[in-house]
């Protein structure tokens, strides 16, 4: 039997359920994997799916100074490998264009990965085209193995085009999770169609088969509208825009807002809520496992995500949380950023507003908040669209074929 080494920046991560889902589904189809993580976990919780994954996990030295003996042994070993010279040349060319400490760290981690890679690994696969793909590429060259990648969001839009195009050319195939991403990456590829469109989708079996009837809350004093958002407190999620939108809601419109997610900007956002005078109606629940997210979605009226493009170019791809909210029968409001319009059809399966526009976002919240019947119509259409077009099965089937699995290796239908 042969194995695939799946290289991640960090594992496990609550915000990367889609990766854990992919690893587990490929396991169930017979793909033997080993998970290689560049960083140790920092999240306080695990999703249930992390506990189901059987693949062993190997952690590389997060910083080379953390384990100098391990790095030294890898350097000594690599000096005798036929692929090291070519890999070093690529690293030095990259370094000439990006003279950063992180670039040196990627090379050191790649040496350790190549040195310690089990003999039965016949392919490396990187999730994300930035740091993990650099480590994967260098290690694959040293070991003389093929490598492939899955590209997602920040890794695409914060890298220089030279680095994207060279990594795509070096890999033998790639996949990405939105049409928007696929069109961009294939324009940089060395051959047409090298990067496949593979929607993450949702494992529908992990969600309730039916959803509760939604309330008639309309924002009146005795029927305040309950608003939910789930996402990391980082710039691209636009939570400052959402708080500003909430502060613009009319005084005769009554509401509460709950946020689930960790992130570096959490304290700053809490302070902003105080400054805007909305803190008494906002609940910050921090990072939570998926089971808590599902429970929270059972009794809310609106799900809002104010995604935007940051100055660095970072942006969402197709946020799973939007799909999850719609699958739970919650009317969704998003922004017309990146691939979100591939999921939400404005006015048909939800509402879209321009990015970085609190006034438009406030208007959309009030429009749906005051109109329970319209919310119900959009929620039903959104749920049906997710069930019809965003199941995980087609994407996993495609990846299974890419990894060389035969249809007979798929699990029997339950």
Secondary structure by P-SEA (a helix, b strand, c coil): cbbbbbbbcccccccaaaaaaaaaaaaaabbbbbbbbcccccccccccccccccbbbbbccccccccaaaaaaaaaaaccccaaaaaaaaaaaaaaacccaaaaaaaaaaaaaaaaccccccbbbbccccaaaaaaaaaaaaabbbbbbcccccccccccaaaaaaaaaaccccccccaaaaaaaaaaccccccccccccccccccccccccccccccccccbbbbbbbbcccccccaaaaaaaaaaaccccccbbbbbbbbccaaaaaaaaaaaacccccccccccccaaaaaaaaccccbbbbbcccccccccccccaaaaaaaaabbbbbbcccccccccccccccbbbbccccaaaaaaaaaaaaacaaaaaaaaaaaaaaaaccccaaaaaaaaaaaaccccccccccc
